[in-house]
Amino acid sequence: MSIKTDYKENVENSECNSVKAAADKVKARENQYIEKKTPARRALDYLLMTVGAFIYAVGISLFLDPNSLAPGGVTGISIILNRITNIETGTLILLLNIPILLLGTWRFGVRFILSTLYCIALTSLFTNVLSAYGPITEDLVLAAVVGGAVLAAGVGIVFKAGGTTGGIDIIIKLLRLKMPHLKTGALYLAMDAVVVTASAILFHNIELALYAGVAVFVSSTVLDVVLYGRDGAKLIYIISDHFEPITKRLLEELDLGVTHMDASGAYSGKEKSVIMCVCRKALSPKVEEIVKEEDPLAFMIVSNATEIYGEGYKNIFSEKL
């Protein structure tokens, strides 16, 4: 009885040690990734934030604001309040962000808020300065499409540099922690719809609200492209009796990582090897061509893979945007 107990305890201790060792290894790799943020890299991040804030302000001051298009978020609210109070839009953006910044400080810490405050201050400054130059176009369609795209490009650059433009961005980051399966652009779209509806009521102009809705849609679409790419990769499953020559050509000709998975046919009961690989979108036709040449009767499943972590793709420790 004691021998069995000792054996059980040894096994449990061995398992605990293995789990702890694995956790320590992961933690070490995570720290190694974090430490890569050298002073030069941080300086580059702040340079990118500056560029992103300027582009963001261009979308507001030269396209959306002068045409009374409230695209949603704090920016849209600021444009609406500007018409009511005559306070400059950039100044309102700064004022409205103060309570949200306090919330962000509690959840993300001082370092995050410092970079966010930097972006907000620059956005407010650039917005007020650029507003003196008036609209680039008074065509509402162009203003909505180009303004929404420019706005999203600015936000995307700031996000990739590790900052935010404040306001809804901070709320979005909080929501993403709770619901990581939701994409940033989709969350923006839902929240911005509320502000666009409010602009229709306050401006007594449904047409302006509809154009603002176009700006929101364009902005949401472009933001997802900037952050995630356009179907940047394909996930491919190949079921074939000729898996060996297919695998060899994928490895040698396309230099792809390939995984074999054991499977069996439910009807035939035959043992099979399933080939799984991920490739860049541009290589997908070449994979299909190799499969057709080696086995025209192969069963192949191709799907989009927008978020991939590992060698050649995103670092698994990078922050989810």
C-alpha positions in Angstrom: 0.0 0.0 0.0 2.8 2.4 0.9 4.7 1.5 -2.3 1.6 2.4 -4.4 1.2 5.6 -2.5 4.8 6.5 -2.9 4.7 5.8 -6.6 1.5 7.9 -7.0 3.1 10.8 -5.1 6.3 10.5 -7.3 4.2 10.6 -10.4 2.2 13.6 -9.2 5.4 15.4 -8.2 6.9 14.6 -11.6 3.9 16.0 -13.4 3.9 19.1 -11.2 7.5 19.7 -11.9 7.0 19.2 -15.7 4.1 21.7 -15.7 6.1 24.2 -13.6 9.1 23.8 -15.9 6.9 24.3 -19.0 5.3 27.4 -17.4 8.8 28.8 -16.5 10.0 28.2 -20.1 7.0 30.1 -21.5 7.5 32.9 -19.0 11.1 33.2 -20.0 10.3 33.4 -23.6 7.6 36.0 -22.9 10.1 38.1 -20.9 12.6 37.7 -23.8 10.1 39.1 -26.2 9.2 42.0 -23.9 12.9 42.9 -23.4 13.3 43.4 -27.2 11.7 46.8 -26.7 15.0 48.7 -26.7 15.2 52.5 -26.4 15.7 52.7 -30.2 12.5 50.6 -30.7 10.5 52.7 -28.3 11.7 55.8 -30.1 10.5 54.3 -33.4 7.2 53.5 -31.8 6.7 57.1 -30.7 7.7 58.3 -34.2 5.0 56.0 -35.7 2.5 57.3 -33.1 3.3 60.8 -34.2 2.8 59.9 -37.9 -0.4 58.1 -37.1 -1.8 61.0 -35.0 -1.1 63.4 -37.8 -2.8 61.1 -40.4 -5.8 60.7 -38.0 -6.0 64.5 -37.7 -5.9 64.9 -41.5 -9.0 62.7 -41.8 -10.9 64.7 -39.2 -9.9 68.3 -40.1 -9.6 68.1 -43.9 -12.5 65.7 -44.7 -15.0 64.9 -42.0 -15.3 67.8 -39.6 -15.7 70.6 -42.2 -18.4 68.6 -43.9 -20.3 67.9 -40.6 -19.7 64.2 -40.8 -19.6 62.7 -37.3 -18.0 59.2 -37.8 -18.6 58.0 -34.3 -16.5 57.6 -31.2 -15.1 60.5 -29.3 -14.2 62.2 -32.6 -17.9 62.1 -33.7 -19.1 63.3 -30.4 -16.6 66.2 -30.5 -17.8 67.2 -34.0 -21.4 67.2 -32.8 -20.5 69.2 -29.6 -18.4 71.7 -31.7 -21.6 72.7 -33.5 -23.4 73.3 -30.2 -20.6 74.9 -28.1 -18.3 76.4 -30.7 -15.3 74.9 -28.8 -12.7 73.7 -31.2 -13.0 70.0 -32.1 -9.4 69.2 -31.2 -9.9 70.7 -27.7 -13.1 68.8 -27.2 -11.3 65.6 -28.1 -8.8 66.3 -25.3 -11.5 67.2 -22.8 -13.7 64.2 -23.5 -10.7 61.8 -23.1 -9.8 62.8 -19.6 -12.3 60.5 -17.8 -11.6 57.7 -20.2 -7.9 58.1 -19.5 -8.5 57.7 -15.8 -10.3 54.4 -16.5 -7.4 53.3 -18.7 -4.8 54.1 -16.0 -6.6 51.7 -13.6 -6.6 48.8 -16.1 -3.5 49.2 -18.3 -1.0 51.1 -16.1 0.9 54.4 -16.3 3.2 53.4 -19.2 0.2 52.7 -21.5 -1.5 55.9 -20.5 1.6 58.0 -21.1 1.7 56.9 -24.7 -2.0 57.3 -25.1 -1.9 60.8 -23.6 0.9 61.6 -26.1 -1.2 60.5 -29.0 -4.3 62.4 -27.8 -2.4 65.6 -27.2 -0.9 65.4 -30.7 -4.2 64.5 -32.3 -5.9 67.5 -30.6 -3.1 69.8 -31.6 -2.9 68.6 -35.2 -6.7 68.7 -35.5 -6.9 72.4 -34.4 -4.0 73.4 -36.6 -5.2 71.7 -39.7 -8.8 73.0 -39.3 -7.6 76.4 -40.5 -7.0 75.0 -44.0 -10.6 74.1 -44.6 -11.9 71.0 -46.4 -10.0 69.4 -49.2 -13.3 68.5 -50.8 -16.9 69.4 -50.2 -18.2 66.4 -52.1 -19.8 64.3 -49.3 -19.1 61.0 -51.0 -15.4 61.7 -51.3 -15.3 63.2 -47.9 -16.9 60.1 -46.3 -14.9 57.5 -48.2 -11.4 59.2 -48.2 -11.9 60.7 -44.7 -13.0 57.3 -43.2 -10.0 55.5 -44.9 -7.5 58.1 -43.7 -8.9 58.1 -40.2 -8.6 54.3 -40.0 -5.0 54.3 -41.4 -4.0 56.7 -38.7 -5.6 54.6 -36.0 -4.1 51.4 -37.3 -0.6 52.9 -37.3 -1.0 54.1 -33.8 -2.3 50.7 -32.7 0.6 48.9 -34.3 3.0 51.2 -32.5 1.5 50.1 -29.2 -0.6 53.2 -28.5 -4.1 54.4 -29.0 -5.8 57.6 -30.0 -7.8 57.5 -26.7 -11.5 57.6 -26.4 -13.3 54.6 -27.8 -9.8 53.0 -28.5 -9.4 52.4 -24.7 -12.9 51.0 -24.4 -12.2 48.7 -27.4 -9.0 47.4 -25.7 -10.9 46.7 -22.5 -13.6 44.8 -24.5 -11.0 42.9 -26.4 -9.5 41.6 -23.1 -13.0 40.1 -22.3 -14.0 39.1 -25.8 -10.8 38.5 -27.8 -12.8 36.7 -30.6 -14.3 40.0 -31.6 -12.3 42.1 -34.1 -11.4 45.7 -33.5 -13.2 47.0 -36.6 -16.4 45.2 -35.7 -16.5 46.7 -32.2 -15.8 50.2 -33.7 -18.7 49.7 -36.1 -21.2 48.8 -33.4 -20.2 51.8 -31.1 -19.9 54.3 -34.0 -23.5 53.4 -35.1 -24.8 54.9 -31.9 -23.0 58.3 -32.5 -24.1 58.4 -36.2 -27.7 58.0 -35.1 -27.3 60.8 -32.6 -25.8 63.0 -35.3 -28.9 62.5 -37.4 -31.1 63.6 -34.5 -29.1 66.6 -33.5 -28.2 67.9 -37.0 -31.8 67.2 -38.2 -30.2 65.8 -41.4 -30.5 62.2 -42.2 -28.4 62.6 -45.3 -25.4 63.7 -43.4 -25.8 60.8 -41.0 -26.0 58.4 -43.9 -22.7 59.7 -45.3 -21.2 59.5 -41.8 -22.3 55.9 -41.8 -20.4 55.4 -45.1 -17.3 56.9 -43.4 -17.8 54.5 -40.4 -18.1 51.4 -42.7 -15.0 52.4 -44.8 -13.1 53.1 -41.6 -14.0 49.8 -40.1 -13.0 47.9 -43.2 -9.7 49.7 -43.7 -8.8 49.3 -40.0 -9.2 45.5 -40.2 -7.0 45.5 -43.3 -4.3 47.6 -41.7 -4.3 45.5 -38.5 -4.9 42.0 -39.8 -4.2 42.1 -43.6 -6.5 40.8 -46.3 -6.7 37.1 -45.8 -3.0 37.0 -45.3 -2.8 33.3 -45.3 -4.6 30.1 -46.2 -5.1 27.0 -44.0 -5.0 23.9 -46.3 -5.9 20.3 -45.4 -5.0 17.6 -48.0 -6.3 14.0 -47.8 -4.6 11.8 -50.4 -3.1 8.4 -50.8 -0.1 10.1 -52.4 0.8 12.2 -49.4 4.5 11.5 -49.5 5.3 13.0 -53.0 2.9 15.9 -52.2 4.7 16.6 -48.9 8.1 16.4 -50.5 7.2 19.0 -53.2 5.6 21.3 -50.6 8.8 21.2 -48.5 11.3 21.4 -51.4 9.6 23.7 -53.9 7.6 26.0 -51.7 9.6 25.7 -48.4 6.4 25.3 -46.4 6.0 23.9 -43.0 3.9 20.7 -43.3 2.2 18.6 -40.6 1.0 15.0 -40.9 -2.1 14.0 -38.9 -3.2 10.4 -38.6 -6.8 9.7 -39.6 -9.0 6.8 -40.8 -11.8 6.7 -43.2 -15.2 6.2 -41.5 -16.6 4.1 -44.3 -13.5 2.3 -45.6 -11.7 2.0 -42.2 -8.4 2.7 -44.1 -5.6 4.5 -42.2 -4.8 7.8 -43.9 -2.4 10.7 -43.4 -3.8 14.2 -43.6 -1.5 17.0 -44.7 -2.0 20.3 -43.0 -0.1 23.4 -44.0 -0.4 27.2 -43.8 0.9 29.4 -46.6 0.8 32.9 -47.7 -2.2 33.8 -50.0 0.0 34.2 -53.0 1.3 30.6 -52.7 -2.1 29.0 -52.4 -2.6 28.5 -56.2 0.9 26.8 -56.3 -0.1 24.4 -53.5 -3.3 23.5 -55.4 -1.3 23.0 -58.6 1.1 20.5 -56.9 -1.9 18.6 -55.4 -3.6 18.4 -58.8 -0.4 17.1 -60.5 0.3 14.5 -57.9 -3.2 13.3 -57.2 -6.2 14.7 -59.2 -8.5 12.7 -56.8 -7.2 14.3 -53.6 -9.7 15.8 -51.2 -8.6 19.3 -50.3 -10.0 21.9 -47.9 -8.9 25.5 -48.2 -9.9 28.2 -45.7 -8.8 31.7 -44.7 -6.4 32.1 -41.7 -6.2 35.7 -40.6 -4.3 35.3 -37.3 -1.3 33.0 -37.3 1.3 32.8 -34.6 4.7 31.1 -34.9 7.9 31.2 -37.0 7.4 33.3 -40.1 4.2 34.9 -38.8 3.2 36.9 -35.7 4.9 36.3 -32.3 2.6 34.5 -29.9 3.5 36.9 -27.1 2.6 40.0 -29.2 -0.4 42.0 -27.9 -3.7 41.3 -29.5 -5.0 44.3 -31.4 
